Amino acid sequence: MKSLRRIAFRRSRIRWVLVTIFLSSLLCCLWIGQGKAISQDGRLLVQKGVEQYQKGNVQNAIAQWEAALPLYQNNLNDRVVILENLARAYQRVGNIEQAIARWSEVVSTYRRLNNPLQVGRMLTEQAQASIQLGQYQEAIVLLCNAPQEKACTPGSSLQIARTLSDRTGEVAALGSLGEAYRLRGGERDSAAGSGNRQAGEYLEQGLKVAREIQNSQFITALLNSLGNNALNLAQINYRRANSAELIGNGEANELRQGGLTNDQEALKRFQEGITLAQQQRDSTNQLRMLISSIAPAYRTGNSQSALALTQQALALLNQVPDSQEKVYATLDLTRLLQPIPAVQPTTEQSSTARLVQLGGSFGNQCYSATVEPQSLQLLENAVSIAQRISDPRSESFVWGELGRIYECRKDYRQALDRTQKARLTAEQNLRAKDSLYLWEWQTARILKAQGQLPAAIAAYDKALATLKEIRADLLNANRDLQFDFRDAVDPLYRQAVELRLALAGDQKITSTKQNSKATISTQKNLNTVLETINDLRLAELQNYFGNDCIIVPVSRERVSPVAQKERTAIVSSIVLDDRTAIIMQLPDGRQEFHWIDVNRETLRREVIDYRLKLEDDSEIVFEPSQSIKLYNWIIAPFETVLKQSETKTLVFVQDGILRNVPMSALYNSKTQKFLIEEFVVATTPSLSITEVEVFDRNNLRVLALGVSNATEVENQKFIPLEYVTQEIQRIAAKIPQTTTLLNQDFTRDRLQQALKRQTYSILHIATHGQFGTEPSDTFLVTGDSRRLTIGELERFIRNAPSRGQIDLLALTACETAVGDDRSALGLAGVAVQAGARSALASLWSADDVTAAEVAVQFYASLVSNSGISKAEALQSAQIKVLRGQERTHPSYWAPFILIGNWL
C-alpha cells in the first residue's frame, strides 16, 4: 500500500519586481509513513490531490486534500504530510494566511510526535510564508528572535537546528532570516541600509555552512539572496545620492560610487549563482538571476553585457515550466527590453523618472516602438500561461500591463478593455487589493484621456479608497526603501486632486453667473480635494517615520468651529507638475482657490532662492524681492476675502518644497510689512492629525534640557551654543516648576528617568538638531555627545506616565536642509511623532542669542496673558526681535515656526 506523497515547490514572488524568497525545500517528493486503518476513500483523495497538483491544478489538489484531512484525524504521521502539502499548495495559489495557519498546525503536530528536527524545519517553512505575507518581524521571531544576542531564543528554528546539529535546517533558517531582515529593512531609528547589512551577515553565515555541506541548491539560493541584498544597498545609495545632490552637501558622488560598488557586488554573486544553476539544470533559478543582473549591468555601464543577459533570459524563458513565477519573469523581461542609462559620476538634479530607473523598476514609462511588438507577444503568452495554471493574480498583472501599452498608444478602447480584464481577475482574489487599486487608477487615467471626467473622478475615488485599505502594508514595507511609496503612490493622489481642481475651476466660472448649484458643487469639490491631500500628507508622514500606528488621523471637522471662533483661515498648497494650487479656507467655512502658474521646478528654484536670501545675513538691510514674489503668489490673490472675513490667524498646510520656508517672512510691498506683522502665523502638517485645543496654562511644568558646549557626534562637529545656559535659566525664572538638565546631565537615560518621575506640559530642548532625508538622520545632540533620534524621544514620551499630556515640544536650535523637502517633512511631523500637540522649532540654526530671546519672550507672553494663543505668543516674540535695533534681518527671527495645535 502506498503512503502519502509530500509535495514541495519553489515559492514565487508576489509583486511585479522580482523578489526571491530563500526557501528550504527540505524534503522533495518523498514517500513517507504508512497509512493505518485508513479507508480507501482517504487514500484515493490524497492520490487524486497529488495527480491534480502535478498537472498544475493546485486548487483542485487543495480540495482533495482538505476532503481527506478529517479521515486522518487519528493518524498523525500521515495527517502531518497532508497538512504540509496543503500549506505549500495554499502558498502557491497566494492564499498565504491559510498557508500560515496550516504551517502552524504542522509545527504543532510534529511537537505532538516529539520530532524536534521537523519542528525546527517547519518553523522555517512557516517563517517563509510570513515573509511572503510581509510579516517580516513575525518571521524573525520564528527563526531566531534574538537580533541583539549571539544565541537565538530556545525553540526558534535556528536554535533547534544548531542544537541538533541539523546543518540542512541551519542553512535554511539562516537564509530565511537573512531574507526577513533584507525585506524588512532597518529599525526606525537605525541608519539607512542597516537591515541589509544585518541580512548580509546571516546570508554569509548560511553560505558558509552550505559550502561546508556541499549543498549546491542552497548555495545557489543564498547567492541569489546576497545579490538581491547588494541591489537593495545600491538602490539606497542612489536615492541618498539624489537627496545629497538636491541639497548640495558634497556627498552625492561618494554615495553614487557606493551604489556602483554594490551593483558590481550583486553582479558577482548572480554570476556565480547562474553558473551553479546551469550545472544543476535549474532553469528557474538561472532565469531569476539573469533577470536580476540586467539592471545593474546597465547601471555600471556594461550595456553590451546587459543586452546579452536579456537575450539569454528570453531564450531560457521557454525552458522554464509554466508557473506564476514564469509569468512574473515575463513581466520583468518586457520592461527590461528597454535599456537603462548608466549612472554617471556627476549628473544634474535627478527627476523621479530617473530615480525609478536607478532603482530598477519602471513606474508608468511607455514602451518604445522598437520593443513594443516583442513586449506584446511576450505578454500575450504570459496571459495564456496564467490562465492554464488558473492563477488570476498573475493574470491580472499581465492584463494590466497590456492595458498600459495600449494606454501609451492612445488606443483607449483596447486599453480600457485590457484594464477591465485586469480589474475583474484581481477581484477574484480578496487579497489582491494591492493590484486592484492599480487597475482602478489606470482606468481613471484612460477615462480622463477620453474626456469622460465624471467617470474618471469616480475611478480615482475607487482607487484611493482601495489604497486606503492597504496603505499600512505599503507604508511599512522595507523601511530602507520607503522612497518607493512617494514615487509609486504619490502621483495617484495628485492626479485625482488635479482633476477635481480643474473641474472646480470650471464650476467657479459658472458660479460667477449667480448659479448657486455650481457654487455648492465647487465647494464640494474643494472639500474632497482637501480631504484627499490631507490623506496624502498623513501617508507621507507615516511613510517617513515608518509607523502607521502612532500617527493616526483625527476628525478634520473639529477644526472648522474653532477656526470660525478664532478668525482663522487655513491655507493649503498642492504642488503639481505644471502649476501649484493654493486653497484658502476662510473662517466662515467658505473656500477660495488660486493657481500659481509656474511648473514644479520653477517653484522649487524660487522657493530655494527665498530661503537662501532669508538665511543670508551678510547684508544689514534685507532685500525683499523674493519675499514679495512669493507673497504675490500665495497671499495677494486672497487679500480682499481675508480683509472681508477679518481673519486674524493664518495656518499653513504646506506641500513639498514649501515646507522648507517660513511664511512669516513673506513681504507685502503695498503695506511694506512682513506677513507676521499683519497676521498670526502657524503651520501644521495635516489638519487630519491636528488636535485643536486651547493650551491649558494651569500648573505649567517644564522639562528644560540644553547643551551649551562644543561637541562632536560621530565625527560631526557642533559649535558651542553659549547662550543656552542663560536661555534655560530665564525660562526657569518665568515658569517656577521647571526641571533643568544641562550639558553632561542631559543624557538619554536622565531624560527617560525625568519623564517617568514627573508629568510635564512643556518639553524644551535647546541643543543642536538636524532633520535629514532619513528618520535615522533626524536627531538631537545630547550632553554626552550622542544622538537622540526623534523615534527614541517618542518612545520615551509614550512610555512615560505623562503620555499624551505634553502640549509643547520646543526645539530652538534645529535645522533642515535647504533643498530637501523630505527633511522638512520630518520637521513638519515632529510634534505628532514625538507625542506632543504642537512644536516650536527652527528651520535653520539662528544665532543662539536670538534663539534665547525668542524662547524667553514666547514663554513670557504665554504666562502673562491667559487669552493669548501659542501662535500669538510666537508672533509677539518675533515682532519684538524684528522691530529691535540689532537683529531686524529675517535670518534672526524668521526660522522659528509653530507646528501643530496653534491655540
Order of alpha helices (4+ residues) and beta strands (2+ residues): beta-beta-alpha-alpha-alpha-alpha-alpha-alpha-alpha-alpha-alpha-alpha-alpha-alpha-alpha-alpha-alpha-alpha-alpha-alpha-alpha-alpha-alpha-alpha-alpha-alpha-beta-beta-beta-alpha-alpha-alpha-beta-beta-beta-alpha-beta-beta-beta-beta-alpha-beta-alpha-beta-beta-beta-beta-alpha-beta-beta-alpha-alpha-beta-alpha-alpha-alpha-beta
